[in-house]
Amino acid sequence: MMHMHKRISGLALFFLLVAGALGQEIPKGVTYKTTTDEMNKKAMALLEQALSKPAGEIDVDKTFGSSAIMCGPYAWQMAGDSASFKGATPVTLMVNGAALQGRGISDKEQKRLLWRRLMEKLNVEGPATVRKANADEIRFFWAMIPFDIQEPLFVADYGRDKLLVNFVVKNDEPRLFWIDIVQDLKH
């Protein structure tokens, strides 16, 4: 009896480990390129740090890098306006047959302003839980972009609102590259 109990416990542990290793569900038809656990941990720590500080205190160069970031259409609707973001590059994205406007933002102070506005709107729901994107969130991002998804990819989950954050890795350092508010694109 004891031997059988050990075998059942061993099988249960095996299945838990396999489920944890498989973890994230990648939807069919989506090209999703993973990165190392170390890089995902670096990116998650950078995002958590940016979420925990007032926007005026974040290191814009370390958080966003010197390259342009992409503000997706739903984050742009929430926090953007043409007057405050002069020089930001309008980007039209075709999503489910609709033309949606986002912005490419390269100015350091405009990046900070966008982040501050997003945090003001999102933090009313309380602090975020940072986690990997789920299948529906991956589908949402995939519908927006004309390129393969490359990790690190996380969601700052505020409950009702979810901020999707994709990173680009340069010189072995993650930098925020694409941000948007996740929507249900089925409707």
C-alpha positions as CSV (number, residue, x, y, z in Angstrom):
1,M,0.0,0.0,0.0
2,M,2.8,2.4,0.9
3,H,4.6,1.7,-2.3
4,M,1.5,2.5,-4.4
5,H,1.0,5.8,-2.5
6,K,4.6,6.8,-3.4
7,R,4.0,5.9,-7.0
8,I,0.8,8.0,-7.1
9,S,2.5,10.9,-5.4
10,G,5.4,10.6,-7.8
11,L,3.0,10.7,-10.8
12,A,1.2,13.7,-9.4
13,L,4.4,15.6,-9.0
14,F,5.5,14.6,-12.5
15,F,2.2,16.0,-14.0
16,L,2.5,19.2,-11.9
17,L,6.1,19.7,-13.2
18,V,5.0,19.1,-16.8
19,A,2.1,21.4,-16.5
20,G,4.4,24.1,-15.1
21,A,6.9,23.6,-17.9
22,L,4.3,23.9,-20.6
23,G,2.6,26.8,-18.7
24,Q,1.6,29.3,-21.3
25,E,-0.8,28.4,-24.1
26,I,0.2,29.7,-27.5
27,P,-2.8,29.9,-29.8
28,K,-2.7,28.1,-33.1
29,G,-1.4,30.2,-36.0
30,V,0.6,32.5,-33.8
31,T,4.3,32.7,-34.3
32,Y,5.7,33.1,-30.7
33,K,9.4,33.1,-30.1
34,T,10.5,32.4,-26.5
35,T,13.5,33.8,-24.7
36,T,15.5,32.6,-21.7
37,D,14.1,32.4,-18.2
38,E,16.9,34.9,-17.2
39,M,15.8,37.4,-19.8
40,N,12.1,37.1,-18.9
41,K,13.1,37.6,-15.2
42,K,15.1,40.8,-16.1
43,A,12.1,42.1,-18.2
44,M,9.6,41.3,-15.4
45,A,11.8,43.1,-12.8
46,L,12.1,46.1,-15.1
47,L,8.4,46.3,-15.6
48,E,7.6,45.8,-11.9
49,Q,10.1,48.6,-11.0
50,A,8.5,50.9,-13.6
51,L,5.0,50.2,-12.2
52,S,6.1,50.7,-8.6
53,K,7.6,54.2,-9.0
54,P,6.0,57.5,-9.9
55,A,6.5,58.2,-13.6
56,G,8.7,61.2,-12.8
57,E,11.1,58.9,-11.0
58,I,11.5,56.2,-13.6
59,D,14.8,56.0,-15.6
60,V,13.3,56.6,-19.1
61,D,16.5,55.5,-20.8
62,K,16.7,52.2,-18.8
63,T,13.0,51.5,-19.0
64,F,12.3,52.5,-22.7
65,G,15.8,52.8,-24.2
66,S,16.6,55.4,-26.8
67,S,14.6,53.8,-29.6
68,A,11.0,54.7,-30.3
69,I,8.3,52.8,-28.4
70,M,5.0,51.8,-29.9
71,C,1.8,53.0,-28.2
72,G,-0.9,50.7,-29.4
73,P,-4.4,52.2,-30.3
74,Y,-6.2,51.4,-27.0
75,A,-3.4,52.8,-24.9
76,W,-3.3,55.8,-27.2
77,Q,-7.1,56.3,-26.8
78,M,-6.6,56.2,-23.0
79,A,-3.6,58.5,-22.6
80,G,-2.7,60.2,-25.8
81,D,-3.5,63.4,-27.5
82,S,-1.9,65.1,-30.6
83,A,-1.2,68.4,-28.9
84,S,1.0,66.8,-26.1
85,F,2.7,64.4,-28.4
86,K,3.8,66.6,-31.3
87,G,6.3,64.8,-33.5
88,A,5.1,61.4,-32.4
89,T,4.6,59.2,-35.5
90,P,1.0,58.2,-36.3
91,V,0.7,54.5,-36.9
92,T,-2.4,53.0,-38.5
93,L,-3.1,49.4,-37.6
94,M,-5.7,47.3,-39.3
95,V,-7.5,45.2,-36.7
96,N,-10.5,43.1,-37.7
97,G,-11.0,45.3,-40.7
98,A,-11.0,48.6,-38.7
99,A,-8.2,51.2,-39.0
100,L,-7.0,52.1,-35.5
101,Q,-4.5,54.8,-34.6
102,G,-1.5,54.3,-32.4
103,R,1.8,56.3,-32.1
104,G,5.5,55.7,-32.3
105,I,7.1,57.9,-29.6
106,S,10.8,58.6,-29.5
107,D,11.0,61.7,-27.4
108,K,12.2,61.0,-23.9
109,E,9.8,63.4,-22.1
110,Q,6.8,62.2,-24.3
111,K,7.6,58.6,-23.2
112,R,7.5,59.7,-19.6
113,L,4.3,61.6,-20.2
114,L,2.6,58.6,-21.8
115,W,3.7,56.4,-18.9
116,R,2.5,58.9,-16.3
117,R,-0.9,59.2,-17.9
118,L,-1.3,55.4,-18.3
119,M,-0.4,54.9,-14.7
120,E,-2.8,57.6,-13.5
121,K,-5.7,55.9,-15.3
122,L,-4.7,52.4,-14.5
123,N,-3.7,52.7,-10.9
124,V,-7.1,53.8,-9.7
125,E,-7.9,50.0,-9.9
126,G,-5.1,49.3,-7.4
127,P,-1.7,47.7,-8.0
128,A,-1.1,45.5,-10.9
129,T,-0.1,41.8,-10.9
130,V,2.6,41.2,-13.5
131,R,2.4,37.9,-15.4
132,K,2.9,36.3,-18.7
133,A,0.3,36.9,-21.3
134,N,-2.5,34.3,-21.7
135,A,-3.9,32.9,-24.9
136,D,-6.5,35.6,-25.4
137,E,-4.0,38.4,-24.7
138,I,-1.5,36.8,-27.2
139,R,-4.3,36.7,-29.8
140,F,-5.0,40.4,-29.2
141,F,-1.3,41.3,-29.7
142,W,-1.0,39.1,-32.7
143,A,-4.0,40.9,-34.3
144,M,-2.2,44.2,-33.9
145,I,1.3,43.4,-35.3
146,P,2.8,42.7,-38.6
147,F,5.7,40.7,-37.1
148,D,6.3,37.6,-35.0
149,I,5.8,37.8,-31.3
150,Q,9.1,37.7,-29.5
151,E,9.4,37.4,-25.7
152,P,9.6,39.0,-23.2
153,L,5.9,39.6,-23.2
154,F,4.0,40.4,-20.1
155,V,0.7,41.8,-18.9
156,A,0.3,44.2,-16.0
157,D,-3.1,42.9,-14.8
158,Y,-5.2,45.6,-12.9
159,G,-8.3,43.5,-12.9
160,R,-10.6,45.3,-15.3
161,D,-7.8,46.7,-17.4
162,K,-4.7,44.9,-18.6
163,L,-1.6,46.6,-19.9
164,L,0.2,44.4,-22.4
165,V,3.9,45.1,-22.5
166,N,6.3,43.7,-25.1
167,F,10.0,44.2,-24.8
168,V,12.9,44.4,-27.2
169,V,16.3,43.1,-26.1
170,K,19.3,45.1,-27.0
171,N,22.8,44.5,-25.7
172,D,21.4,41.8,-23.4
173,E,19.0,44.3,-21.8
174,P,15.2,44.4,-22.1
175,R,13.5,47.7,-23.0
176,L,9.8,48.4,-23.2
177,F,8.9,48.4,-26.9
178,W,5.1,48.0,-27.3
179,I,2.4,48.9,-24.9
180,D,-1.4,48.7,-25.2
181,I,-4.5,48.1,-23.3
182,V,-5.8,44.6,-24.0
183,Q,-9.3,44.5,-25.6
184,D,-11.7,41.7,-26.5
185,L,-11.4,41.8,-30.3
186,K,-14.2,39.3,-30.8
187,H,-16.8,42.1,-30.6
